[in-house]
Amino acid sequence: MNSFGRRFILTTFGESHGKALGCIVDGVPAGLAIDEAFIQAELDRRKPGKSKLETARKEEDKVEILSGTFEGVSTGTPIMMVIYNGNQKSRDYDNIKDLFRPGHADFTYYHKYGIRDYRGGGRSSARETAARVAGGAIAKLMLRSMGVEILSGLCEVDGIVAEQIDFAHAKRSKLYALDPNQESAQEEAILNAKHNHDSVGGVVLTVARGVPVGLGEPLYYKLDAILADAMMGINAAKAVEIGDGVASTHLKGSQNNDSITPEGFRSNHAGGVLGGISNGEDIVVKTHFKPTPSIFQPQATVTTANEAVTCELKGRHDPCVAIRGSVVCEAMMALVLADMSLLNLGRRMEHLHSIYV
């Protein structure tokens, strides 16, 4: 499936080495101010080639809005955006057109569809996430008008864990590091892996603030379940935690429960979600990314004819995909919350009466 959401729906299209990629965002309420400079700024945060910590592929990632707006506001019709590819080097993949890269989706895509688009992975490439960031920017604009803010940053790289969380620093950091005291060690780990033709994994912390109580559609469209779905749908994501996540399994109930006072919750072990519904606290999500599978070391694999060969990659790749994954996590969080906000509108009669009576 290439679409995500029920009321606020993102559909993406395009391939890594095709002419263009983009998205259609359907369900955007009419009258939303569309800040094109903000949308471009979000894409600029995700685009490749900004530092030696990222792939050397240079893409402008200039977004063009083709429909759904008039005089700077949404019309209520689908908003279509396109981003043209400008720096493909498909020849870098000629030597692997008949073999499967270890750790990539080449093997499964080929056996599912029977077609081998070897140019950077085609549709399975993380290049597609540019379209998600564009669509997520529209969702952020809607959420911002509701007082919701979404923040993110790297809280772990190659086992080096942030001991403090500073989102303001993450915005200034070239690797979106949350802990300024751990940033140099994390950067060194990434560069060492790159020097050794290898890669490292990382963990992205994403937080939404100002989320109202009541978002989430139990039982089968719970807020935390769909957030996990959204984050796991990002390329290279291998695990997701909500709130304390795995750490909560090591606690007693008396430690894990968030006590409630007339002034609000005393803690937020739940990560802002109870029973699949937002409780008004910060929504807290950790997304774990595996090491980038594109590494420049000889690896055993097979061809499309199932012959044993050695894979030796060329090209330009991120030594730590979690860096740019930080921006993508924000986009997916925004898409989920925008969708849940629209779904929640008709859950009470007074909501309908406020519009129609």
Helices and strands as residue ranges (DSSP letters): E 3-4, E 9-14, E 20-26, H 36-46, E 63-67, E 69-70, E 73-74, E 79-84, G 90-96, H 106-113, G 122-124, G 126-128, H 129-145, E 149-157, E 160-161, H 167-172, H 183-195, E 202-209, H 223-232, E 237-242, G 245-250, H 253-256, E 260-261, E 264-265, E 273-274, E 277-278, E 283-289, E 299-302, E 308-311, H 322-343, G 344-346, H 349-356
